[in-house]
Amino acid sequence: MPGVVASVAVQVDRRIHKGDLLLTIKTMKMETGLTADRDATVKAVHVSPGAQIDAKDLLVELE
């Protein structure tokens, strides 16, 4: 579902834990938080607030 990035909560090289908030997206007047599915380090952030996104877009890379 297409949407807009409302906020980005992580930075490159930051250590994150399972359940940490990565970013928030707005779709159809609703805000949804995307969280980490595992402990990891943020390798790359491919979006910024205000960016238009679509299903299957790469938003954040973890390693």
PDB file of N, CA, C, O and CB in Angstrom:
ATOM      1  N   MET A   1       0.851  -1.178   0.000  1.00  0.00           N
ATOM      2  CA  MET A   1       0.000   0.000   0.000  1.00  0.00           C
ATOM      3  C   MET A   1       0.898   1.243   0.000  1.00  0.00           C
ATOM      4  O   MET A   1       1.819   1.321   0.814  1.00  0.00           O
ATOM      5  CB  MET A   1      -0.969  -0.003   1.233  1.00  0.00           C
ATOM      6  N   PRO A   2       0.665   2.193  -0.866  1.00  0.00           N
ATOM      7  CA  PRO A   2       1.480   3.405  -0.907  1.00  0.00           C
ATOM      8  C   PRO A   2       1.297   4.240   0.358  1.00  0.00           C
ATOM      9  O   PRO A   2       0.252   4.201   1.006  1.00  0.00           O
ATOM     10  CB  PRO A   2       1.128   4.237  -2.139  1.00  0.00           C
ATOM     11  N   GLY A   3       2.332   4.987   0.686  1.00  0.00           N
ATOM     12  CA  GLY A   3       2.270   5.831   1.870  1.00  0.00           C
ATOM     13  C   GLY A   3       3.376   6.863   1.854  1.00  0.00           C
ATOM     14  O   GLY A   3       4.069   7.047   0.854  1.00  0.00           O
ATOM     15  N   VAL A   4       3.526   7.534   2.989  1.00  0.00           N
ATOM     16  CA  VAL A   4       4.536   8.573   3.160  1.00  0.00           C
ATOM     17  C   VAL A   4       5.284   8.286   4.459  1.00  0.00           C
ATOM     18  O   VAL A   4       4.676   7.911   5.462  1.00  0.00           O
ATOM     19  CB  VAL A   4       3.890  10.010   3.176  1.00  0.00           C
ATOM     20  N   VAL A   5       6.596   8.462   4.435  1.00  0.00           N
ATOM     21  CA  VAL A   5       7.389   8.296   5.650  1.00  0.00           C
ATOM     22  C   VAL A   5       7.128   9.501   6.552  1.00  0.00           C
ATOM     23  O   VAL A   5       7.383  10.642   6.165  1.00  0.00           O
ATOM     24  CB  VAL A   5       8.922   8.151   5.320  1.00  0.00           C
ATOM     25  N   ALA A   6       6.618   9.242   7.753  1.00  0.00           N
ATOM     26  CA  ALA A   6       6.338  10.321   8.704  1.00  0.00           C
ATOM     27  C   ALA A   6       7.582  10.671   9.518  1.00  0.00           C
ATOM     28  O   ALA A   6       7.861  11.846   9.755  1.00  0.00           O
ATOM     29  CB  ALA A   6       5.188   9.923   9.644  1.00  0.00           C
ATOM     30  N   SER A   7       8.328   9.649   9.946  1.00  0.00           N
ATOM     31  CA  SER A   7       9.549   9.896  10.720  1.00  0.00           C
ATOM     32  C   SER A   7      10.470   8.692  10.634  1.00  0.00           C
ATOM     33  O   SER A   7      10.026   7.565  10.414  1.00  0.00           O
ATOM     34  CB  SER A   7       9.213  10.210  12.195  1.00  0.00           C
ATOM     35  N   VAL A   8      11.754   8.946  10.811  1.00  0.00           N
ATOM     36  CA  VAL A   8      12.767   7.889  10.837  1.00  0.00           C
ATOM     37  C   VAL A   8      13.402   7.926  12.221  1.00  0.00           C
ATOM     38  O   VAL A   8      13.890   8.969  12.654  1.00  0.00           O
ATOM     39  CB  VAL A   8      13.851   8.076   9.691  1.00  0.00           C
ATOM     40  N   ALA A   9      13.396   6.792  12.913  1.00  0.00           N
ATOM     41  CA  ALA A   9      13.864   6.746  14.299  1.00  0.00           C
ATOM     42  C   ALA A   9      15.267   6.170  14.460  1.00  0.00           C
ATOM     43  O   ALA A   9      15.779   6.115  15.578  1.00  0.00           O
ATOM     44  CB  ALA A   9      12.910   5.942  15.119  1.00  0.00           C
ATOM     45  N   VAL A  10      15.899   5.742  13.370  1.00  0.00           N
ATOM     46  CA  VAL A  10      17.221   5.111  13.471  1.00  0.00           C
ATOM     47  C   VAL A  10      18.240   5.815  12.584  1.00  0.00           C
ATOM     48  O   VAL A  10      17.891   6.570  11.676  1.00  0.00           O
ATOM     49  CB  VAL A  10      17.136   3.629  13.091  1.00  0.00           C
ATOM     50  N   GLN A  11      19.504   5.546  12.873  1.00  0.00           N
ATOM     51  CA  GLN A  11      20.610   6.096  12.090  1.00  0.00           C
ATOM     52  C   GLN A  11      21.548   4.959  11.717  1.00  0.00           C
ATOM     53  O   GLN A  11      21.570   3.923  12.381  1.00  0.00           O
ATOM     54  CB  GLN A  11      21.371   7.210  12.880  1.00  0.00           C
ATOM     55  N   VAL A  12      22.315   5.150  10.662  1.00  0.00           N
ATOM     56  CA  VAL A  12      23.288   4.159  10.213  1.00  0.00           C
ATOM     57  C   VAL A  12      24.281   3.872  11.341  1.00  0.00           C
ATOM     58  O   VAL A  12      24.699   4.774  12.066  1.00  0.00           O
ATOM     59  CB  VAL A  12      24.030   4.651   8.938  1.00  0.00           C
ATOM     60  N   ASP A  13      24.643   2.605  11.469  1.00  0.00           N
ATOM     61  CA  ASP A  13      25.589   2.082  12.466  1.00  0.00           C
ATOM     62  C   ASP A  13      25.016   2.012  13.878  1.00  0.00           C
ATOM     63  O   ASP A  13      25.737   1.669  14.815  1.00  0.00           O
ATOM     64  CB  ASP A  13      26.825   2.933  12.482  1.00  0.00           C
ATOM     65  N   ARG A  14      23.750   2.325  14.046  1.00  0.00           N
ATOM     66  CA  ARG A  14      23.135   2.227  15.368  1.00  0.00           C
ATOM     67  C   ARG A  14      22.766   0.776  15.658  1.00  0.00           C
ATOM     68  O   ARG A  14      22.223   0.085  14.796  1.00  0.00           O
ATOM     69  CB  ARG A  14      21.884   3.135  15.463  1.00  0.00           C
ATOM     70  N   ARG A  15      23.058   0.323  16.856  1.00  0.00           N
ATOM     71  CA  ARG A  15      22.677  -1.019  17.298  1.00  0.00           C
ATOM     72  C   ARG A  15      21.223  -0.958  17.751  1.00  0.00           C
ATOM     73  O   ARG A  15      20.857  -0.091  18.544  1.00  0.00           O
ATOM     74  CB  ARG A  15      23.616  -1.540  18.455  1.00  0.00           C
ATOM     75  N   ILE A  16      20.396  -1.872  17.255  1.00  0.00           N
ATOM     76  CA  ILE A  16      18.979  -1.904  17.631  1.00  0.00           C
ATOM     77  C   ILE A  16      18.633  -3.284  18.176  1.00  0.00           C
ATOM     78  O   ILE A  16      19.363  -4.254  17.975  1.00  0.00           O
ATOM     79  CB  ILE A  16      18.070  -1.552  16.418  1.00  0.00           C
ATOM     80  N   HIS A  17      17.508  -3.344  18.868  1.00  0.00           N
ATOM     81  CA  HIS A  17      17.047  -4.593  19.467  1.00  0.00           C
ATOM     82  C   HIS A  17      15.670  -4.944  18.916  1.00  0.00           C
ATOM     83  O   HIS A  17      14.938  -4.073  18.445  1.00  0.00           O
ATOM     84  CB  HIS A  17      17.005  -4.484  21.012  1.00  0.00           C
ATOM     85  N   LYS A  18      15.329  -6.210  18.977  1.00  0.00           N
ATOM     86  CA  LYS A  18      14.030  -6.673  18.502  1.00  0.00           C
ATOM     87  C   LYS A  18      12.926  -5.820  19.141  1.00  0.00           C
ATOM     88  O   LYS A  18      12.897  -5.633  20.358  1.00  0.00           O
ATOM     89  CB  LYS A  18      13.825  -8.188  18.830  1.00  0.00           C
ATOM     90  N   GLY A  19      12.031  -5.312  18.309  1.00  0.00           N
ATOM     91  CA  GLY A  19      10.925  -4.492  18.787  1.00  0.00           C
ATOM     92  C   GLY A  19      11.175  -2.994  18.765  1.00  0.00           C
ATOM     93  O   GLY A  19      10.241  -2.213  18.944  1.00  0.00           O
ATOM     94  N   ASP A  20      12.433  -2.572  18.547  1.00  0.00           N
ATOM     95  CA  ASP A  20      12.728  -1.135  18.466  1.00  0.00           C
ATOM     96  C   ASP A  20      12.045  -0.515  17.250  1.00  0.00           C
ATOM     97  O   ASP A  20      11.948  -1.146  16.197  1.00  0.00           O
ATOM     98  CB  ASP A  20      14.254  -0.896  18.401  1.00  0.00           C
ATOM     99  N   LEU A  21      11.579   0.707  17.397  1.00  0.00           N
ATOM    100  CA  LEU A  21      10.952   1.441  16.297  1.00  0.00           C
ATOM    101  C   LEU A  21      12.001   1.850  15.272  1.00  0.00           C
ATOM    102  O   LEU A  21      13.017   2.448  15.625  1.00  0.00           O
ATOM    103  CB  LEU A  21      10.204   2.683  16.825  1.00  0.00           C
ATOM    104  N   LEU A  22      11.757   1.528  13.997  1.00  0.00           N
ATOM    105  CA  LEU A  22      12.649   1.916  12.908  1.00  0.00           C
ATOM    106  C   LEU A  22      12.165   3.192  12.242  1.00  0.00           C
ATOM    107  O   LEU A  22      12.930   4.139  12.060  1.00  0.00           O
ATOM    108  CB  LEU A  22      12.759   0.794  11.876  1.00  0.00           C
ATOM    109  N   LEU A  23      10.880   3.210  11.878  1.00  0.00           N
ATOM    110  CA  LEU A  23      10.298   4.389  11.248  1.00  0.00           C
ATOM    111  C   LEU A  23       8.792   4.337  11.349  1.00  0.00           C
ATOM    112  O   LEU A  23       8.214   3.302  11.681  1.00  0.00           O
ATOM    113  CB  LEU A  23      10.732   4.502   9.783  1.00  0.00           C
ATOM    114  N   THR A  24       8.164   5.455  11.062  1.00  0.00           N
ATOM    115  CA  THR A  24       6.705   5.560  11.087  1.00  0.00           C
ATOM    116  C   THR A  24       6.239   5.972   9.702  1.00  0.00           C
ATOM    117  O   THR A  24       6.795   6.884   9.089  1.00  0.00           O
ATOM    118  CB  THR A  24       6.220   6.581  12.173  1.00  0.00           C
ATOM    119  N   ILE A  25       5.202   5.281   9.214  1.00  0.00           N
ATOM    120  CA  ILE A  25       4.645   5.630   7.907  1.00  0.00           C
ATOM    121  C   ILE A  25       3.178   6.027   8.050  1.00  0.00           C
ATOM    122  O   ILE A  25       2.472   5.552   8.940  1.00  0.00           O
ATOM    123  CB  ILE A  25       4.790   4.450   6.918  1.00  0.00           C
ATOM    124  N   LYS A  26       2.738   6.907   7.155  1.00  0.00           N
ATOM    125  CA  LYS A  26       1.335   7.322   7.089  1.00  0.00           C
ATOM    126  C   LYS A  26       0.715   6.695   5.848  1.00  0.00           C
ATOM    127  O   LYS A  26       1.222   6.852   4.738  1.00  0.00           O
ATOM    128  CB  LYS A  26       1.198   8.889   7.059  1.00  0.00           C
ATOM    129  N   THR A  27      -0.391   5.983   6.053  1.00  0.00           N
ATOM    130  CA  THR A  27      -1.151   5.421   4.940  1.00  0.00           C
ATOM    131  C   THR A  27      -2.629   5.634   5.231  1.00  0.00           C
ATOM    132  O   THR A  27      -3.111   5.295   6.312  1.00  0.00           O
ATOM    133  CB  THR A  27      -0.827   3.897   4.728  1.00  0.00           C
ATOM    134  N   MET A  28      -3.326   6.181   4.291  1.00  0.00           N
ATOM    135  CA  MET A  28      -4.769   6.391   4.418  1.00  0.00           C
ATOM    136  C   MET A  28      -5.150   7.006   5.769  1.00  0.00           C
ATOM    137  O   MET A  28      -6.041   6.502   6.452  1.00  0.00           O
ATOM    138  CB  MET A  28      -5.502   5.070   4.232  1.00  0.00           C
ATOM    139  N   LYS A  29      -4.471   8.101   6.155  1.00  0.00           N
ATOM    140  CA  LYS A  29      -4.750   8.856   7.381  1.00  0.00           C
ATOM    141  C   LYS A  29      -4.413   8.099   8.666  1.00  0.00           C
ATOM    142  O   LYS A  29      -4.799   8.531   9.753  1.00  0.00           O
ATOM    143  CB  LYS A  29      -6.197   9.245   7.407  1.00  0.00           C
ATOM    144  N   MET A  30      -3.699   6.976   8.556  1.00  0.00           N
ATOM    145  CA  MET A  30      -3.280   6.219   9.736  1.00  0.00           C
ATOM    146  C   MET A  30      -1.759   6.218   9.812  1.00  0.00           C
ATOM    147  O   MET A  30      -1.084   6.166   8.784  1.00  0.00           O
ATOM    148  CB  MET A  30      -3.832   4.762   9.694  1.00  0.00           C
ATOM    149  N   GLU A  31      -1.220   6.276  11.023  1.00  0.00           N
ATOM    150  CA  GLU A  31       0.225   6.158  11.206  1.00  0.00           C
ATOM    151  C   GLU A  31       0.536   4.772  11.749  1.00  0.00           C
ATOM    152  O   GLU A  31      -0.118   4.294  12.676  1.00  0.00           O
ATOM    153  CB  GLU A  31       0.767   7.266  12.162  1.00  0.00           C
ATOM    154  N   THR A  32       1.537   4.136  11.164  1.00  0.00           N
ATOM    155  CA  THR A  32       1.943   2.794  11.562  1.00  0.00           C
ATOM    156  C   THR A  32       3.439   2.783  11.828  1.00  0.00           C
ATOM    157  O   THR A  32       4.226   3.261  11.010  1.00  0.00           O
ATOM    158  CB  THR A  32       1.570   1.753  10.478  1.00  0.00           C
ATOM    159  N   GLY A  33       3.824   2.242  12.963  1.00  0.00           N
ATOM    160  CA  GLY A  33       5.237   2.111  13.288  1.00  0.00           C
ATOM    161  C   GLY A  33       5.777   0.791  12.772  1.00  0.00           C
ATOM    162  O   GLY A  33       5.141  -0.251  12.926  1.00  0.00           O
ATOM    163  N   LEU A  34       6.950   0.835  12.160  1.00  0.00           N
ATOM    164  CA  LEU A  34       7.630  -0.377  11.717  1.00  0.00           C
ATOM    165  C   LEU A  34       8.747  -0.662  12.708  1.00  0.00           C
ATOM    166  O   LEU A  34       9.556   0.215  13.013  1.00  0.00           O
ATOM    167  CB  LEU A  34       8.185  -0.231  10.254  1.00  0.00           C
ATOM    168  N   THR A  35       8.788  -1.898  13.212  1.00  0.00           N
ATOM    169  CA  THR A  35       9.751  -2.259  14.242  1.00  0.00           C
ATOM    170  C   THR A  35      10.712  -3.337  13.759  1.00  0.00           C
ATOM    171  O   THR A  35      10.439  -4.049  12.792  1.00  0.00           O
ATOM    172  CB  THR A  35       9.029  -2.730  15.491  1.00  0.00           C
ATOM    173  N   ALA A  36      11.834  -3.441  14.446  1.00  0.00           N
ATOM    174  CA  ALA A  36      12.852  -4.440  14.113  1.00  0.00           C
ATOM    175  C   ALA A  36      12.351  -5.834  14.473  1.00  0.00           C
ATOM    176  O   ALA A  36      11.753  -6.040  15.529  1.00  0.00           O
ATOM    177  CB  ALA A  36      14.180  -4.137  14.847  1.00  0.00           C
ATOM    178  N   ASP A  37      12.604  -6.784  13.582  1.00  0.00           N
ATOM    179  CA  ASP A  37      12.190  -8.166  13.836  1.00  0.00           C
ATOM    180  C   ASP A  37      13.275  -8.976  14.542  1.00  0.00           C
ATOM    181  O   ASP A  37      13.073 -10.145  14.871  1.00  0.00           O
ATOM    182  CB  ASP A  37      11.818  -8.844  12.530  1.00  0.00           C
ATOM    183  N   ARG A  38      14.441  -8.337  14.773  1.00  0.00           N
ATOM    184  CA  ARG A  38      15.570  -9.028  15.413  1.00  0.00           C
ATOM    185  C   ARG A  38      16.579  -7.992  15.903  1.00  0.00           C
ATOM    186  O   ARG A  38      16.513  -6.822  15.528  1.00  0.00           O
ATOM    187  CB  ARG A  38      16.250 -10.035  14.422  1.00  0.00           C
ATOM    188  N   ASP A  39      17.502  -8.430  16.736  1.00  0.00           N
ATOM    189  CA  ASP A  39      18.624  -7.577  17.126  1.00  0.00           C
ATOM    190  C   ASP A  39      19.533  -7.421  15.916  1.00  0.00           C
ATOM    191  O   ASP A  39      19.769  -8.394  15.199  1.00  0.00           O
ATOM    192  CB  ASP A  39      19.407  -8.174  18.351  1.00  0.00           C
ATOM    193  N   ALA A  40      20.042  -6.233  15.674  1.00  0.00           N
ATOM    194  CA  ALA A  40      20.872  -5.995  14.486  1.00  0.00           C
ATOM    195  C   ALA A  40      21.550  -4.633  14.588  1.00  0.00           C
ATOM    196  O   ALA A  40      21.379  -3.897  15.560  1.00  0.00           O
ATOM    197  CB  ALA A  40      20.020  -6.078  13.191  1.00  0.00           C
ATOM    198  N   THR A  41      22.323  -4.324  13.551  1.00  0.00           N
ATOM    199  CA  THR A  41      22.915  -3.001  13.368  1.00  0.00           C
ATOM    200  C   THR A  41      22.334  -2.415  12.088  1.00  0.00           C
ATOM    201  O   THR A  41      22.200  -3.123  11.090  1.00  0.00           O
ATOM    202  CB  THR A  41      24.489  -3.070  13.307  1.00  0.00           C
ATOM    203  N   VAL A  42      21.989  -1.134  12.106  1.00  0.00           N
ATOM    204  CA  VAL A  42      21.434  -0.481  10.922  1.00  0.00           C
ATOM    205  C   VAL A  42      22.565  -0.279   9.911  1.00  0.00           C
ATOM    206  O   VAL A  42      23.528   0.441  10.174  1.00  0.00           O
ATOM    207  CB  VAL A  42      20.752   0.888  11.291  1.00  0.00           C
ATOM    208  N   LYS A  43      22.429  -0.925   8.760  1.00  0.00           N
ATOM    209  CA  LYS A  43      23.439  -0.827   7.698  1.00  0.00           C
ATOM    210  C   LYS A  43      23.186   0.391   6.812  1.00  0.00           C
ATOM    211  O   LYS A  43      24.128   1.081   6.421  1.00  0.00           O
ATOM    212  CB  LYS A  43      23.445  -2.108   6.844  1.00  0.00           C
ATOM    213  N   ALA A  44      21.906   0.660   6.492  1.00  0.00           N
ATOM    214  CA  ALA A  44      21.551   1.782   5.620  1.00  0.00           C
ATOM    215  C   ALA A  44      20.104   2.189   5.863  1.00  0.00           C
ATOM    216  O   ALA A  44      19.260   1.360   6.203  1.00  0.00           O
ATOM    217  CB  ALA A  44      21.767   1.414   4.131  1.00  0.00           C
ATOM    218  N   VAL A  45      19.831   3.477   5.683  1.00  0.00           N
ATOM    219  CA  VAL A  45      18.465   4.012   5.715  1.00  0.00           C
ATOM    220  C   VAL A  45      18.229   4.625   4.342  1.00  0.00           C
ATOM    221  O   VAL A  45      18.928   5.561   3.951  1.00  0.00           O
ATOM    222  CB  VAL A  45      18.257   5.083   6.890  1.00  0.00           C
ATOM    223  N   HIS A  46      17.248   4.105   3.606  1.00  0.00           N
ATOM    224  CA  HIS A  46      17.024   4.507   2.217  1.00  0.00           C
ATOM    225  C   HIS A  46      15.915   5.543   2.033  1.00  0.00           C
ATOM    226  O   HIS A  46      15.604   5.919   0.902  1.00  0.00           O
ATOM    227  CB  HIS A  46      16.702   3.300   1.403  1.00  0.00           C
ATOM    228  N   VAL A  47      15.316   6.005   3.132  1.00  0.00           N
ATOM    229  CA  VAL A  47      14.223   6.982   3.038  1.00  0.00           C
ATOM    230  C   VAL A  47      14.440   8.097   4.050  1.00  0.00           C
ATOM    231  O   VAL A  47      15.243   7.972   4.975  1.00  0.00           O
ATOM    232  CB  VAL A  47      12.849   6.301   3.271  1.00  0.00           C
ATOM    233  N   SER A  48      13.716   9.176   3.859  1.00  0.00           N
ATOM    234  CA  SER A  48      13.731  10.287   4.806  1.00  0.00           C
ATOM    235  C   SER A  48      12.289  10.749   5.005  1.00  0.00           C
ATOM    236  O   SER A  48      11.427  10.424   4.189  1.00  0.00           O
ATOM    237  CB  SER A  48      14.645  11.465   4.298  1.00  0.00           C
ATOM    238  N   PRO A  49      12.009  11.501   6.070  1.00  0.00           N
ATOM    239  CA  PRO A  49      10.647  11.972   6.293  1.00  0.00           C
ATOM    240  C   PRO A  49      10.105  12.717   5.070  1.00  0.00           C
ATOM    241  O   PRO A  49      10.797  13.534   4.463  1.00  0.00           O
ATOM    242  CB  PRO A  49      10.598  12.876   7.524  1.00  0.00           C
ATOM    243  N   GLY A  50       8.862  12.416   4.731  1.00  0.00           N
ATOM    244  CA  GLY A  50       8.211  13.031   3.579  1.00  0.00           C
ATOM    245  C   GLY A  50       8.330  12.224   2.298  1.00  0.00           C
ATOM    246  O   GLY A  50       7.664  12.533   1.310  1.00  0.00           O
ATOM    247  N   ALA A  51       9.168  11.195   2.300  1.00  0.00           N
ATOM    248  CA  ALA A  51       9.361  10.378   1.095  1.00  0.00           C
ATOM    249  C   ALA A  51       8.117   9.544   0.793  1.00  0.00           C
ATOM    250  O   ALA A  51       7.519   8.953   1.692  1.00  0.00           O
ATOM    251  CB  ALA A  51      10.585   9.457   1.260  1.00  0.00           C
ATOM    252  N   GLN A  52       7.741   9.505  -0.470  1.00  0.00           N
ATOM    253  CA  GLN A  52       6.653   8.645  -0.930  1.00  0.00           C
ATOM    254  C   GLN A  52       7.192   7.223  -1.040  1.00  0.00           C
ATOM    255  O   GLN A  52       8.257   7.011  -1.620  1.00  0.00           O
ATOM    256  CB  GLN A  52       6.069   9.139  -2.304  1.00  0.00           C
ATOM    257  N   ILE A  53       6.469   6.246  -0.489  1.00  0.00           N
ATOM    258  CA  ILE A  53       6.903   4.857  -0.568  1.00  0.00           C
ATOM    259  C   ILE A  53       5.786   3.987  -1.110  1.00  0.00           C
ATOM    260  O   ILE A  53       4.612   4.355  -1.083  1.00  0.00           O
ATOM    261  CB  ILE A  53       7.354   4.351   0.804  1.00  0.00           C
ATOM    262  N   ASP A  54       6.181   2.827  -1.601  1.00  0.00           N
ATOM    263  CA  ASP A  54       5.243   1.861  -2.162  1.00  0.00           C
ATOM    264  C   ASP A  54       5.533   0.498  -1.547  1.00  0.00           C
ATOM    265  O   ASP A  54       6.596   0.288  -0.963  1.00  0.00           O
ATOM    266  CB  ASP A  54       5.344   1.808  -3.721  1.00  0.00           C
ATOM    267  N   ALA A  55       4.597  -0.417  -1.678  1.00  0.00           N
ATOM    268  CA  ALA A  55       4.811  -1.779  -1.195  1.00  0.00           C
ATOM    269  C   ALA A  55       6.081  -2.337  -1.818  1.00  0.00           C
ATOM    270  O   ALA A  55       6.350  -2.118  -2.999  1.00  0.00           O
ATOM    271  CB  ALA A  55       3.594  -2.688  -1.521  1.00  0.00           C
ATOM    272  N   LYS A  56       6.841  -3.043  -1.038  1.00  0.00           N
ATOM    273  CA  LYS A  56       8.081  -3.712  -1.451  1.00  0.00           C
ATOM    274  C   LYS A  56       9.261  -2.764  -1.656  1.00  0.00           C
ATOM    275  O   LYS A  56      10.316  -3.211  -2.107  1.00  0.00           O
ATOM    276  CB  LYS A  56       7.839  -4.468  -2.719  1.00  0.00           C
ATOM    277  N   ASP A  57       9.125  -1.472  -1.344  1.00  0.00           N
ATOM    278  CA  ASP A  57      10.280  -0.568  -1.377  1.00  0.00           C
ATOM    279  C   ASP A  57      11.224  -0.942  -0.235  1.00  0.00           C
ATOM    280  O   ASP A  57      10.777  -1.321   0.847  1.00  0.00           O
ATOM    281  CB  ASP A  57       9.831   0.933  -1.264  1.00  0.00           C
ATOM    282  N   LEU A  58      12.514  -0.836  -0.476  1.00  0.00           N
ATOM    283  CA  LEU A  58      13.515  -1.073   0.557  1.00  0.00           C
ATOM    284  C   LEU A  58      13.652   0.206   1.376  1.00  0.00           C
ATOM    285  O   LEU A  58      14.011   1.255   0.841  1.00  0.00           O
ATOM    286  CB  LEU A  58      14.893  -1.503  -0.065  1.00  0.00           C
ATOM    287  N   LEU A  59      13.368   0.119   2.671  1.00  0.00           N
ATOM    288  CA  LEU A  59      13.369   1.297   3.531  1.00  0.00           C
ATOM    289  C   LEU A  59      14.611   1.367   4.414  1.00  0.00           C
ATOM    290  O   LEU A  59      15.278   2.399   4.486  1.00  0.00           O
ATOM    291  CB  LEU A  59      12.127   1.305   4.395  1.00  0.00           C
ATOM    292  N   VAL A  60      14.912   0.251   5.085  1.00  0.00           N
ATOM    293  CA  VAL A  60      16.042   0.176   6.012  1.00  0.00           C
ATOM    294  C   VAL A  60      16.727  -1.172   5.828  1.00  0.00           C
ATOM    295  O   VAL A  60      16.061  -2.197   5.685  1.00  0.00           O
ATOM    296  CB  VAL A  60      15.577   0.372   7.495  1.00  0.00           C
ATOM    297  N   GLU A  61      18.061  -1.172   5.832  1.00  0.00           N
ATOM    298  CA  GLU A  61      18.822  -2.425   5.770  1.00  0.00           C
ATOM    299  C   GLU A  61      19.452  -2.694   7.129  1.00  0.00           C
ATOM    300  O   GLU A  61      20.040  -1.807   7.746  1.00  0.00           O
ATOM    301  CB  GLU A  61      19.916  -2.366   4.661  1.00  0.00           C
ATOM    302  N   LEU A  62      19.316  -3.944   7.584  1.00  0.00           N
ATOM    303  CA  LEU A  62      19.909  -4.367   8.849  1.00  0.00           C
ATOM    304  C   LEU A  62      20.964  -5.423   8.585  1.00  0.00           C
ATOM    305  O   LEU A  62      20.885  -6.172   7.611  1.00  0.00           O
ATOM    306  CB  LEU A  62      18.831  -4.905   9.815  1.00  0.00           C
ATOM    307  N   GLU A  63      21.968  -5.476   9.479  1.00  0.00           N
ATOM    308  CA  GLU A  63      22.961  -6.549   9.370  1.00  0.00           C
ATOM    309  C   GLU A  63      23.298  -7.065  10.751  1.00  0.00           C
ATOM    310  O   GLU A  63      24.116  -7.974  10.888  1.00  0.00           O
ATOM    311  CB  GLU A  63      24.240  -6.060   8.650  1.00  0.00           C
TER     312      GLU A  63
END
